Amino acid sequence: MTEHRIYSMSFASVYPHYVAKAEKKGRTKAEVDEIIRWLTGYTQKRLDAQLGKKTSLKDFFDQAPQLNPSRNWITGVICGVRVEDIEDPLMKEIRYLDKLIDELARGKAMEKILRK
């Protein structure tokens, strides 16, 4: 079975779309970065380094220092699919991030997005 093509896309190519989506709705790049750091465990310095290296999405998540255990509380529909029903572990991580960015763009409070 072949891998989904999204896995080989660079995180740096997807990241500006996350930021643009958030900024279009009055949110900030800093909030996007906070969500990514919360989900993956990257520091800001390491996140910036990953963006500079143009790391693939697969490698970005594989190299994540500490995936947040609270990410399993992320539920809902993204791209017409329930996040909690996704079986492929990597696709689930990618969709978790998509869902969090969607919540940010919809105006949800950061405390709720970060499951605090």
C-alpha positions as CSV (number, residue, x, y, z in Angstrom):
1,M,0.0,0.0,0.0
2,T,1.3,3.4,-0.9
3,E,1.5,6.3,1.6
4,H,-0.8,9.2,1.4
5,R,0.8,12.0,-0.5
6,I,0.2,14.5,2.4
7,Y,2.8,12.6,4.4
8,S,5.6,13.7,2.1
9,M,4.5,17.3,2.0
10,S,6.8,19.6,3.9
11,F,5.4,21.0,7.1
12,A,6.8,24.4,6.0
13,S,4.5,24.3,3.0
14,V,1.4,23.7,5.1
15,Y,2.3,26.0,8.0
16,P,1.6,29.3,6.2
17,H,-2.0,28.0,5.4
18,Y,-2.6,27.4,9.1
19,V,-1.3,30.9,9.9
20,A,-3.3,32.5,7.1
21,K,-6.5,30.8,8.2
22,A,-6.0,32.0,11.8
23,E,-5.1,35.6,10.9
24,K,-8.0,35.8,8.5
25,K,-10.3,35.3,11.5
26,G,-8.4,37.8,13.7
27,R,-6.1,35.3,15.5
28,T,-2.3,35.3,15.5
29,K,0.7,33.4,14.4
30,A,1.7,33.2,18.0
31,E,-1.5,31.3,18.8
32,V,-0.9,28.9,15.9
33,D,2.6,28.3,17.2
34,E,1.3,27.7,20.8
35,I,-1.1,25.1,19.5
36,I,1.6,23.3,17.5
37,R,4.0,23.4,20.5
38,W,1.2,22.1,22.8
39,L,0.3,19.2,20.4
40,T,3.9,18.1,19.6
41,G,6.2,19.2,22.5
42,Y,8.5,21.2,20.2
43,T,10.0,24.4,21.7
44,Q,9.7,27.5,19.6
45,K,13.3,27.2,18.6
46,R,12.9,23.6,17.4
47,L,9.7,24.4,15.6
48,D,11.4,27.2,13.7
49,A,14.3,24.8,12.9
50,Q,11.8,22.2,11.5
51,L,10.2,24.9,9.4
52,G,13.7,25.9,8.1
53,K,14.6,22.4,7.2
54,K,11.4,21.9,5.3
55,T,10.7,18.6,7.1
56,S,8.0,16.4,5.7
57,L,4.8,16.1,7.8
58,K,5.7,12.5,8.4
59,D,9.1,13.3,9.8
60,F,7.7,16.4,11.7
61,F,5.4,14.2,13.7
62,D,7.8,11.3,14.0
63,Q,10.4,13.6,15.4
64,A,8.0,15.4,17.8
65,P,9.6,15.5,21.2
66,Q,6.4,14.6,23.2
67,L,3.0,14.3,21.7
68,N,0.5,15.7,24.2
69,P,-1.4,12.9,25.9
70,S,-4.5,15.2,26.1
71,R,-4.7,15.2,22.3
72,N,-6.9,12.1,22.6
73,W,-9.6,14.5,23.9
74,I,-9.8,16.1,20.5
75,T,-13.0,15.0,18.8
76,G,-15.2,16.2,16.0
77,V,-15.4,16.3,12.3
78,I,-12.6,17.5,10.0
79,C,-12.8,17.1,6.2
80,G,-16.0,15.2,6.6
81,V,-14.4,12.5,8.9
82,R,-14.7,12.1,12.6
83,V,-11.2,12.6,14.1
84,E,-11.7,9.9,16.7
85,D,-12.6,7.3,13.9
86,I,-9.3,7.8,11.9
87,E,-7.3,4.6,12.2
88,D,-4.0,5.6,10.6
89,P,-1.9,7.0,13.5
90,L,-0.1,9.6,11.4
91,M,-3.2,10.8,9.6
92,K,-4.9,11.1,13.0
93,E,-2.0,13.4,14.3
94,I,-2.3,15.6,11.1
95,R,-6.1,15.8,11.5
96,Y,-5.7,16.7,15.2
97,L,-3.6,19.7,14.2
98,D,-6.1,20.6,11.5
99,K,-9.0,20.4,14.0
100,L,-7.2,22.6,16.6
101,I,-6.5,25.2,13.9
102,D,-10.1,25.1,12.9
103,E,-11.2,25.7,16.5
104,L,-8.8,28.7,16.7
105,A,-10.2,30.1,13.5
106,R,-13.8,29.7,14.8
107,G,-12.9,31.9,17.8
108,K,-12.7,29.2,20.5
109,A,-10.8,30.3,23.6
110,M,-7.2,29.0,23.8
111,E,-7.9,27.3,27.2
112,K,-10.5,25.2,25.5
113,I,-8.4,24.5,22.4
114,L,-5.6,23.3,24.6
115,R,-8.0,21.2,26.6
116,K,-7.1,22.9,29.9
